[in-house]
Amino acid sequence: MKINWVGRCPQKTDNLVDPRGPLISFRPKDFRLFEHQGPLLADESLLLAKKVFGSKARFFFGSLSHAERKEAQRLLHRILDLGALDHLQLPNSASSGGTACRVPVRKGRCRG
């Protein structure tokens, strides 16, 4: 499984176009979009990859163990603060000078 995108500090706003859910946006410094160019999760964090593959869940951050939470924080810091994977981002993503990413959310899921 590849890391498609990483974001923190989401901002929810009303979705005037599609009433099924709010728009979620991120400040450019808090978002990276990789799509198909993203690294394998197992290469970046074996612990989190085991969590995802073991639970078959896409969104699981409410149920992380202490060790998994620390690993997720380390990975966020490495990707967002240190820019360790910036060379893999899509050229028009928010953190490379594009507009802020805004994705509608339905039933707790982000879609692009």
C-alpha positions as CSV (number, residue, x, y, z in Angstrom):
1,M,0.0,0.0,0.0
2,K,1.4,3.4,-1.0
3,I,1.1,6.6,0.9
4,N,-1.2,8.7,-1.3
5,W,-1.3,11.9,0.8
6,V,-0.4,13.1,4.2
7,G,-2.1,16.0,6.0
8,R,-2.5,17.4,9.5
9,C,-4.6,20.2,11.1
10,P,-7.5,19.8,8.7
11,Q,-9.9,22.8,8.4
12,K,-13.6,21.9,7.8
13,T,-15.9,24.3,5.9
14,D,-19.4,24.0,4.6
15,N,-19.6,22.4,1.1
16,L,-21.9,24.7,-0.9
17,V,-21.6,22.5,-4.0
18,D,-22.2,19.1,-2.5
19,P,-24.3,18.8,0.7
20,R,-23.1,15.2,1.5
21,G,-20.2,16.5,3.6
22,P,-17.9,19.4,4.5
23,L,-14.8,20.4,2.5
24,I,-11.5,19.6,4.2
25,S,-8.6,21.9,3.5
26,F,-5.0,22.0,4.8
27,R,-2.4,24.8,5.0
28,P,0.2,24.2,2.3
29,K,2.9,23.4,4.9
30,D,0.6,20.7,6.4
31,F,-0.2,18.8,3.3
32,R,1.7,16.6,0.8
33,L,0.1,14.9,-2.2
34,F,2.0,11.9,-3.7
35,E,-0.8,9.9,-5.5
36,H,0.9,7.1,-7.5
37,Q,4.4,8.4,-6.7
38,G,4.1,7.9,-3.0
39,P,6.4,5.5,-1.1
40,L,5.2,2.1,0.3
41,L,3.9,2.5,3.8
42,A,5.8,-0.6,4.9
43,D,9.1,1.1,3.7
44,E,8.3,4.2,5.8
45,S,6.8,2.5,8.9
46,L,6.5,-1.2,9.3
47,L,4.5,-0.8,12.5
48,L,1.8,1.4,10.9
49,A,1.7,-0.9,7.8
50,K,1.0,-3.9,10.1
51,K,-1.8,-1.8,11.7
52,V,-3.4,-1.0,8.3
53,F,-2.9,-4.5,6.8
54,G,-4.0,-6.2,10.0
55,S,-7.2,-4.2,10.4
56,K,-8.0,-3.7,6.7
57,A,-8.9,-0.1,7.6
58,R,-8.0,3.0,5.8
59,F,-8.7,5.3,8.7
60,F,-7.6,4.1,12.1
61,F,-6.0,6.9,14.0
62,G,-8.5,6.9,16.8
63,S,-7.4,3.5,17.9
64,L,-3.6,3.7,17.9
65,S,-1.5,2.1,20.6
66,H,1.1,4.4,22.3
67,A,3.9,3.0,20.1
68,E,1.8,3.4,16.9
69,R,0.9,7.0,17.8
70,K,4.5,7.8,18.4
71,E,5.4,6.2,15.1
72,A,2.7,8.2,13.3
73,Q,3.9,11.4,14.8
74,R,7.5,10.6,13.8
75,L,6.3,9.9,10.2
76,L,4.3,13.2,10.1
77,H,7.3,15.1,11.4
78,R,9.6,13.5,8.8
79,I,7.3,14.1,5.9
80,L,5.8,17.5,6.8
81,D,8.4,19.3,8.9
82,L,11.6,17.9,7.4
83,G,10.4,17.4,3.8
84,A,11.9,14.0,3.6
85,L,9.6,12.9,0.7
86,D,9.2,16.3,-1.0
87,H,10.9,15.0,-4.1
88,L,8.0,12.6,-4.6
89,Q,5.2,15.1,-4.5
90,L,3.1,15.9,-7.5
91,P,4.2,19.3,-9.0
92,N,0.8,21.0,-8.5
93,S,0.2,20.0,-4.9
94,A,-0.5,22.6,-2.2
95,S,2.9,22.5,-0.6
96,S,4.7,23.3,-3.9
97,G,2.9,26.6,-4.4
98,G,-0.5,25.4,-5.7
99,T,-3.8,26.1,-4.1
100,A,-4.8,24.5,-0.8
101,C,-6.1,21.0,-1.1
102,R,-9.9,20.8,-0.6
103,V,-11.6,17.4,-0.7
104,P,-15.2,16.6,0.1
105,V,-15.8,14.2,2.9
106,R,-18.5,11.6,3.0
107,K,-19.1,9.2,5.9
108,G,-15.8,10.1,7.5
109,R,-13.7,9.4,4.3
110,C,-11.8,11.9,2.2
111,R,-12.0,11.5,-1.5
112,G,-9.9,13.3,-4.1
